């Protein structure tokens, strides 16, 4: 069984476990690591060798074959707190920020700009989960906001 772990130093470690944990790969050692803890990590549901990490002011997309990121978002004004891939559109991912904004990125449309940004809360956004046409976004006040996604984001 293979495991991926984000560290507090901004590196990603791939390990497997048989009798003992064996580290098989370290990502970000040659460059591209996050400048702080990795807060969130998720594999692309359509292309399992690609994964998304969220830490510091950026999100990064990695491939299991390459030890540095293959794509990185620009640095945001506010820390990023969580993120996830779209379960139905493999090129779309969502990011939550400390300033209460939700960002939607579509890497098949453009890789260097946010496709859509929306203020969700005055509190820090802490988590996101997307299922079909709905997104559940949690904040630091304990509020969960349900957001209906437009058809272009899930179909």
GROMACS elastic network, one bead per residue, 0.5 to 0.9 nm:
[ bonds ]
;  ai    aj funct       b0    kb
    1    15     6  0.84581   500
    1    16     6  0.55224   500
    1    17     6  0.60116   500
    1    18     6  0.75882   500
    2    14     6  0.70069   500
    2    15     6  0.57806   500
    2    17     6  0.70050   500
    3    13     6  0.81029   500
    3    14     6  0.56372   500
    3    15     6  0.51552   500
    3    16     6  0.59123   500
    3    17     6  0.80981   500
    4    12     6  0.68513   500
    4    13     6  0.56809   500
    4    15     6  0.64325   500
    4    16     6  0.88047   500
    4    41     6  0.82764   500
    5    11     6  0.83455   500
    5    12     6  0.55771   500
    5    13     6  0.51668   500
    5    14     6  0.64636   500
    5    15     6  0.80360   500
    5    38     6  0.87204   500
    5    41     6  0.80911   500
    6     9     6  0.83701   500
    6    10     6  0.66720   500
    6    11     6  0.58905   500
    6    13     6  0.64439   500
    6    37     6  0.73742   500
    6    38     6  0.51196   500
    6    39     6  0.75388   500
    6    40     6  0.77056   500
    6    41     6  0.72528   500
    6    53     6  0.80466   500
    7    10     6  0.53933   500
    7    11     6  0.53694   500
    7    12     6  0.61962   500
    7    13     6  0.77053   500
    7    36     6  0.84827   500
    7    37     6  0.59225   500
    7    38     6  0.59105   500
    7    39     6  0.87664   500
    8    11     6  0.74936   500
    8    36     6  0.59897   500
    8    38     6  0.61492   500
    8    39     6  0.85630   500
    9    33     6  0.81600   500
    9    34     6  0.73622   500
    9    35     6  0.70334   500
    9    36     6  0.53844   500
    9    37     6  0.55512   500
    9    38     6  0.77485   500
   10    28     6  0.77343   500
   10    32     6  0.89763   500
   10    33     6  0.52080   500
   10    35     6  0.57677   500
   10    36     6  0.50665   500
   10    38     6  0.54177   500
   10    55     6  0.72578   500
   10    56     6  0.85673   500
   11    26     6  0.71737   500
   11    27     6  0.59614   500
   11    28     6  0.54136   500
   11    29     6  0.70188   500
   11    32     6  0.87028   500
   11    33     6  0.53967   500
   11    34     6  0.67265   500
   11    36     6  0.88596   500
   11    37     6  0.81930   500
   11    38     6  0.74838   500
   12    25     6  0.84054   500
   12    26     6  0.59201   500
   12    28     6  0.67425   500
   12    29     6  0.88227   500
   12    33     6  0.78936   500
   12    38     6  0.80153   500
   12    53     6  0.86369   500
   13    23     6  0.69442   500
   13    24     6  0.78339   500
   13    25     6  0.59233   500
   13    27     6  0.61921   500
   14    22     6  0.86180   500
   14    23     6  0.59547   500
   14    24     6  0.57525   500
   14    25     6  0.50090   500
   14    26     6  0.62833   500
   14    27     6  0.80169   500
   14    64     6  0.89125   500
   15    21     6  0.64466   500
   15    22     6  0.53648   500
   15    24     6  0.52859   500
   15    25     6  0.69092   500
   15    26     6  0.88716   500
   16    20     6  0.82332   500
   16    21     6  0.57337   500
   16    22     6  0.53853   500
   16    23     6  0.65755   500
   16    24     6  0.70540   500
   17    20     6  0.55353   500
   17    22     6  0.61831   500
   17    23     6  0.88326   500
   18    21     6  0.67647   500
   18    22     6  0.81144   500
   19    22     6  0.89962   500
   23    26     6  0.76512   500
   25    64     6  0.85624   500
   25    67     6  0.79838   500
   26    29     6  0.65262   500
   26    67     6  0.68324   500
   27    30     6  0.78200   500
   27    31     6  0.84015   500
   27    32     6  0.82587   500
   27    33     6  0.73867   500
   27    62     6  0.84126   500
   27    64     6  0.86165   500
   27    66     6  0.78209   500
   27    68     6  0.60190   500
   27    69     6  0.81541   500
   28    32     6  0.50164   500
   28    34     6  0.79090   500
   28    67     6  0.59321   500
   28    68     6  0.52080   500
   28    69     6  0.74653   500
   29    32     6  0.76383   500
   29    33     6  0.69648   500
   29    67     6  0.73455   500
   29    68     6  0.77071   500
   30    33     6  0.83187   500
   30    67     6  0.72049   500
   30    68     6  0.67770   500
   31    67     6  0.82806   500
   31    68     6  0.60505   500
   31    69     6  0.83798   500
   32    35     6  0.89800   500
   32    60     6  0.84935   500
   32    67     6  0.86233   500
   32    68     6  0.54427   500
   32    69     6  0.59492   500
   32    72     6  0.86914   500
   33    36     6  0.85187   500
   33    60     6  0.88914   500
   33    68     6  0.75890   500
   33    69     6  0.80761   500
   34    37     6  0.69807   500
   34    38     6  0.68358   500
   34    53     6  0.87596   500
   34    54     6  0.81385   500
   34    55     6  0.58346   500
   34    56     6  0.62315   500
   34    57     6  0.85150   500
   34    58     6  0.77789   500
   34    59     6  0.86213   500
   34    60     6  0.85202   500
   35    38     6  0.87541   500
   35    55     6  0.74202   500
   35    56     6  0.58591   500
   35    57     6  0.84188   500
   36    39     6  0.89765   500
   36    55     6  0.64632   500
   36    56     6  0.56521   500
   37    54     6  0.87136   500
   37    55     6  0.58342   500
   37    56     6  0.70262   500
   38    41     6  0.74727   500
   38    53     6  0.67056   500
   38    54     6  0.57911   500
   38    56     6  0.75434   500
   39    53     6  0.75760   500
   39    54     6  0.56056   500
   39    55     6  0.53020   500
   39    56     6  0.83289   500
   39    80     6  0.82891   500
   39    81     6  0.62952   500
   39    82     6  0.64468   500
   39    83     6  0.88930   500
   40    52     6  0.79974   500
   40    53     6  0.56514   500
   40    54     6  0.50497   500
   40    55     6  0.70816   500
   40    81     6  0.75082   500
   40    82     6  0.55184   500
   40    83     6  0.65150   500
   40    84     6  0.82944   500
   41    51     6  0.69779   500
   41    52     6  0.54764   500
   41    54     6  0.63703   500
   41    82     6  0.83766   500
   41    83     6  0.76642   500
   41    84     6  0.78818   500
   42    45     6  0.85721   500
   42    50     6  0.87999   500
   42    51     6  0.55093   500
   42    52     6  0.52671   500
   42    53     6  0.67054   500
   42    83     6  0.79977   500
   42    84     6  0.63626   500
   42    85     6  0.72614   500
   43    46     6  0.86623   500
   43    47     6  0.77748   500
   43    48     6  0.57802   500
   43    49     6  0.72958   500
   43    50     6  0.59325   500
   43    52     6  0.61979   500
   43    53     6  0.89090   500
   43    84     6  0.86338   500
   43    85     6  0.77523   500
   44    47     6  0.53112   500
   44    48     6  0.54021   500
   44    49     6  0.75337   500
   44    50     6  0.56702   500
   44    51     6  0.54776   500
   44    52     6  0.72462   500
   44    84     6  0.85949   500
   44    85     6  0.61082   500
   44    86     6  0.82632   500
   44    87     6  0.82301   500
   44    90     6  0.67018   500
   44    91     6  0.86955   500
   45    48     6  0.59921   500
   45    50     6  0.88453   500
   45    85     6  0.73740   500
   45    86     6  0.80500   500
   45    87     6  0.62600   500
   45    88     6  0.82902   500
   45    90     6  0.70429   500
   46    50     6  0.89975   500
   46    87     6  0.79386   500
   46    88     6  0.81933   500
   46    89     6  0.82719   500
   46    90     6  0.57748   500
   47    50     6  0.59563   500
   47    51     6  0.85411   500
   47    90     6  0.75255   500
   48    51     6  0.72394   500
   48    63     6  0.89983   500
   48    64     6  0.89991   500
   49    62     6  0.82901   500
   49    63     6  0.56739   500
   49    64     6  0.54008   500
   49    65     6  0.78718   500
   50    61     6  0.68304   500
   50    62     6  0.55642   500
   50    64     6  0.64599   500
   51    60     6  0.82769   500
   51    61     6  0.56755   500
   51    62     6  0.53719   500
   51    63     6  0.65299   500
   51    64     6  0.80463   500
   51    85     6  0.89624   500
   52    59     6  0.69167   500
   52    60     6  0.56984   500
   52    62     6  0.64379   500
   52    83     6  0.80060   500
   52    84     6  0.75676   500
   52    85     6  0.77675   500
   52    93     6  0.85591   500
   53    58     6  0.85991   500
   53    59     6  0.56259   500
   53    60     6  0.53095   500
   53    61     6  0.65190   500
   53    62     6  0.79256   500
   53    82     6  0.87801   500
   53    83     6  0.78581   500
   53    84     6  0.89839   500
   54    57     6  0.81573   500
   54    58     6  0.63393   500
   54    60     6  0.66196   500
   54    80     6  0.66166   500
   54    81     6  0.69955   500
   54    82     6  0.62298   500
   54    83     6  0.65342   500
   54    95     6  0.81456   500
   55    58     6  0.60447   500
   55    59     6  0.64436   500
   55    60     6  0.85048   500
   55    79     6  0.76506   500
   55    80     6  0.62284   500
   55    81     6  0.70640   500
   55    82     6  0.81717   500
   56    59     6  0.81362   500
   56    75     6  0.84619   500
   56    76     6  0.89707   500
   56    78     6  0.86790   500
   56    79     6  0.55394   500
   56    80     6  0.61827   500
   56    81     6  0.82237   500
   57    73     6  0.86833   500
   57    74     6  0.80018   500
   57    76     6  0.51868   500
   57    77     6  0.71564   500
   57    78     6  0.63515   500
   57    80     6  0.54980   500
   57    81     6  0.89116   500
   57    97     6  0.88465   500
   58    72     6  0.67993   500
   58    73     6  0.55030   500
   58    74     6  0.62823   500
   58    75     6  0.51653   500
   58    76     6  0.65308   500
   58    79     6  0.77113   500
   58    80     6  0.65868   500
   59    71     6  0.84907   500
   59    72     6  0.58151   500
   59    73     6  0.54765   500
   59    74     6  0.81706   500
   59    75     6  0.84790   500
   59    80     6  0.77512   500
   59    83     6  0.82208   500
   59    95     6  0.80045   500
   60    69     6  0.60474   500
   60    70     6  0.75885   500
   60    71     6  0.57188   500
   60    73     6  0.64577   500
   61    69     6  0.56137   500
   61    70     6  0.58220   500
   61    71     6  0.51213   500
   61    72     6  0.63114   500
   61    73     6  0.87799   500
   62    65     6  0.84592   500
   62    66     6  0.71563   500
   62    67     6  0.77085   500
   62    68     6  0.68235   500
   62    70     6  0.54341   500
   62    71     6  0.70875   500
   62    72     6  0.89611   500
   63    66     6  0.55038   500
   63    67     6  0.76174   500
   63    68     6  0.82085   500
   63    69     6  0.72080   500
   63    70     6  0.68989   500
   64    67     6  0.73114   500
   66    69     6  0.73314   500
   66    70     6  0.77700   500
   67    70     6  0.89931   500
   69    72     6  0.67823   500
   71   111     6  0.77783   500
   72    75     6  0.87026   500
   72   111     6  0.83554   500
   72   112     6  0.82645   500
   73    76     6  0.82541   500
   73   105     6  0.88370   500
   73   111     6  0.75428   500
   73   112     6  0.64466   500
   73   113     6  0.76957   500
   73   114     6  0.85035   500
   74   112     6  0.68407   500
   74   113     6  0.77380   500
   75    78     6  0.84087   500
   75    79     6  0.87944   500
   76    79     6  0.68553   500
   76    80     6  0.77455   500
   76    97     6  0.87039   500
   77    99     6  0.87261   500
   78    97     6  0.62558   500
   78    98     6  0.58398   500
   78    99     6  0.60873   500
   79    96     6  0.88297   500
   79    97     6  0.58284   500
   79    98     6  0.55768   500
   79    99     6  0.79172   500
   80    83     6  0.81706   500
   80    95     6  0.68734   500
   80    96     6  0.58706   500
   80    98     6  0.62162   500
   80    99     6  0.89032   500
   80   125     6  0.88192   500
   80   126     6  0.88730   500
   81    95     6  0.74944   500
   81    96     6  0.56044   500
   81    97     6  0.54355   500
   81    98     6  0.64857   500
   81   124     6  0.84263   500
   81   125     6  0.69603   500
   81   126     6  0.56378   500
   81   127     6  0.71088   500
   82    94     6  0.82965   500
   82    95     6  0.58201   500
   82    96     6  0.52857   500
   82    97     6  0.73888   500
   82   125     6  0.80894   500
   82   126     6  0.62648   500
   82   127     6  0.53932   500
   82   128     6  0.66493   500
   83    93     6  0.70338   500
   83    94     6  0.52492   500
   83    96     6  0.61172   500
   83   127     6  0.72841   500
   83   128     6  0.63999   500
   83   129     6  0.82512   500
   84    87     6  0.87002   500
   84    92     6  0.88213   500
   84    93     6  0.55759   500
   84    94     6  0.53882   500
   84    95     6  0.68687   500
   84   128     6  0.69752   500
   84   129     6  0.69146   500
   84   130     6  0.75723   500
   85    88     6  0.86472   500
   85    89     6  0.80485   500
   85    90     6  0.70367   500
   85    91     6  0.78413   500
   85    92     6  0.60490   500
   85    94     6  0.63258   500
   85   130     6  0.80509   500
   86    89     6  0.53664   500
   86    90     6  0.62485   500
   86    91     6  0.76299   500
   86    92     6  0.54669   500
   86    93     6  0.55150   500
   86    94     6  0.73655   500
   86   130     6  0.65930   500
   86   131     6  0.80388   500
   86   132     6  0.84510   500
   86   153     6  0.79612   500
   86   154     6  0.72535   500
   87    90     6  0.70314   500
   87    92     6  0.87932   500
   87   130     6  0.71302   500
   87   131     6  0.68332   500
   87   132     6  0.71398   500
   87   154     6  0.79480   500
   88    92     6  0.87106   500
   88   131     6  0.86900   500
   88   132     6  0.71368   500
   88   153     6  0.84895   500
   88   154     6  0.57086   500
   88   155     6  0.69068   500
   89    92     6  0.57686   500
   89    93     6  0.85800   500
   89   106     6  0.89934   500
   89   153     6  0.71742   500
   89   154     6  0.60508   500
   89   155     6  0.70897   500
   90    93     6  0.80185   500
   90   106     6  0.88898   500
   90   108     6  0.89231   500
   91   105     6  0.79928   500
   91   106     6  0.54253   500
   91   107     6  0.52425   500
   91   108     6  0.55954   500
   91   109     6  0.83179   500
   92   104     6  0.70006   500
   92   105     6  0.55388   500
   92   107     6  0.64195   500
   92   108     6  0.78709   500
   92   153     6  0.75062   500
   92   154     6  0.89223   500
   93   103     6  0.84453   500
   93   104     6  0.59804   500
   93   105     6  0.53851   500
   93   106     6  0.66532   500
   93   107     6  0.83017   500
   94   102     6  0.70195   500
   94   103     6  0.57376   500
   94   105     6  0.63223   500
   94   106     6  0.89805   500
   94   128     6  0.78669   500
   94   130     6  0.86682   500
   95   101     6  0.83989   500
   95   102     6  0.57579   500
   95   103     6  0.51082   500
   95   104     6  0.64999   500
   95   105     6  0.80371   500
   95   127     6  0.88440   500
   95   128     6  0.78533   500
   96    99     6  0.86521   500
   96   100     6  0.72770   500
   96   101     6  0.61427   500
   96   103     6  0.64768   500
   96   124     6  0.85437   500
   96   125     6  0.56888   500
   96   126     6  0.67834   500
   96   127     6  0.68240   500
   96   128     6  0.70768   500
   96   137     6  0.81879   500
   97   100     6  0.56851   500
   97   101     6  0.54590   500
   97   102     6  0.64367   500
   97   103     6  0.79882   500
   97   124     6  0.67847   500
   97   125     6  0.57327   500
   97   126     6  0.75730   500
   98   101     6  0.73683   500
   98   123     6  0.75126   500
   98   125     6  0.56799   500
   98   126     6  0.75802   500
   99   119     6  0.83660   500
   99   121     6  0.81012   500
   99   122     6  0.70605   500
   99   123     6  0.70337   500
   99   124     6  0.57498   500
   99   125     6  0.73651   500
  100   118     6  0.85592   500
  100   119     6  0.58114   500
  100   120     6  0.56504   500
  100   122     6  0.54658   500
  100   123     6  0.56790   500
  100   124     6  0.51351   500
  100   125     6  0.52446   500
  100   126     6  0.89551   500
  100   139     6  0.79568   500
  101   117     6  0.66931   500
  101   118     6  0.54935   500
  101   120     6  0.56081   500
  101   121     6  0.70804   500
  101   122     6  0.86548   500
  101   124     6  0.84596   500
  101   125     6  0.72633   500
  102   116     6  0.82696   500
  102   117     6  0.56497   500
  102   118     6  0.52971   500
  102   119     6  0.63304   500
  102   120     6  0.66060   500
  102   125     6  0.80154   500
  102   137     6  0.86393   500
  103   114     6  0.64384   500
  103   115     6  0.75843   500
  103   116     6  0.58463   500
  103   118     6  0.66132   500
  103   119     6  0.89140   500
  104   114     6  0.60558   500
  104   115     6  0.56207   500
  104   116     6  0.50482   500
  104   117     6  0.62160   500
  104   118     6  0.86906   500
  104   153     6  0.88410   500
  105   109     6  0.85538   500
  105   110     6  0.80087   500
  105   111     6  0.76597   500
  105   112     6  0.89464   500
  105   113     6  0.73071   500
  105   114     6  0.50659   500
  105   115     6  0.51408   500
  105   116     6  0.70052   500
  105   117     6  0.89339   500
  106   109     6  0.53920   500
  106   110     6  0.62420   500
  106   111     6  0.69907   500
  106   113     6  0.86191   500
  106   114     6  0.75261   500
  106   115     6  0.61139   500
  106   116     6  0.89353   500
  106   153     6  0.89518   500
  107   110     6  0.51850   500
  107   112     6  0.81812   500
  107   113     6  0.88858   500
  107   115     6  0.89089   500
  108   111     6  0.71407   500
  109   115     6  0.80336   500
  110   113     6  0.62449   500
  110   114     6  0.80509   500
  110   115     6  0.76257   500
  111   114     6  0.80408   500
  113   116     6  0.89143   500
  114   117     6  0.68661   500
  119   122     6  0.79948   500
  120   123     6  0.86411   500
  120   125     6  0.80012   500
  120   137     6  0.82335   500
  120   145     6  0.76377   500
  121   124     6  0.72475   500
  121   125     6  0.71692   500
  121   139     6  0.73797   500
  121   145     6  0.85568   500
  122   125     6  0.86010   500
  122   139     6  0.88983   500
  123   139     6  0.60558   500
  123   140     6  0.60154   500
  123   141     6  0.65242   500
  124   138     6  0.86967   500
  124   139     6  0.54422   500
  124   140     6  0.53620   500
  124   141     6  0.79270   500
  125   128     6  0.82720   500
  125   137     6  0.70771   500
  125   138     6  0.58662   500
  125   140     6  0.62713   500
  125   141     6  0.89574   500
  126   137     6  0.75925   500
  126   138     6  0.55736   500
  126   140     6  0.61413   500
  127   136     6  0.81267   500
  127   137     6  0.56762   500
  127   138     6  0.50046   500
  127   139     6  0.68747   500
  128   135     6  0.69297   500
  128   136     6  0.56536   500
  128   138     6  0.63390   500
  129   134     6  0.85264   500
  129   135     6  0.57230   500
  129   136     6  0.52697   500
  129   137     6  0.66419   500
  129   138     6  0.88592   500
  130   133     6  0.75644   500
  130   134     6  0.58998   500
  130   136     6  0.63451   500
  130   137     6  0.86428   500
  131   134     6  0.54754   500
  131   135     6  0.62942   500
  131   136     6  0.83191   500
  132   135     6  0.80521   500
  132   149     6  0.85812   500
  132   154     6  0.63983   500
  132   155     6  0.87253   500
  133   147     6  0.84886   500
  133   148     6  0.60004   500
  133   149     6  0.51814   500
  133   150     6  0.73097   500
  133   151     6  0.73487   500
  133   153     6  0.78116   500
  133   154     6  0.58812   500
  133   155     6  0.84402   500
  134   146     6  0.68116   500
  134   147     6  0.56970   500
  134   149     6  0.57532   500
  134   154     6  0.89308   500
  135   145     6  0.80652   500
  135   146     6  0.57435   500
  135   147     6  0.50818   500
  135   148     6  0.65519   500
  135   149     6  0.70209   500
  136   144     6  0.63169   500
  136   145     6  0.57240   500
  136   147     6  0.64279   500
  137   143     6  0.81973   500
  137   144     6  0.54058   500
  137   145     6  0.51421   500
  137   146     6  0.64796   500
  137   147     6  0.77736   500
  138   141     6  0.83320   500
  138   142     6  0.66191   500
  138   143     6  0.57310   500
  138   145     6  0.63620   500
  138   146     6  0.89453   500
  139   142     6  0.56143   500
  139   143     6  0.55815   500
  139   144     6  0.65615   500
  139   145     6  0.82614   500
  140   143     6  0.73678   500
  141   144     6  0.89631   500
  149   152     6  0.80572   500
  149   153     6  0.62468   500
  149   154     6  0.71733   500
  150   153     6  0.57039   500
  150   154     6  0.72563   500
  150   155     6  0.88137   500
  151   154     6  0.55588   500
  151   155     6  0.55634   500
  152   155     6  0.56987   500
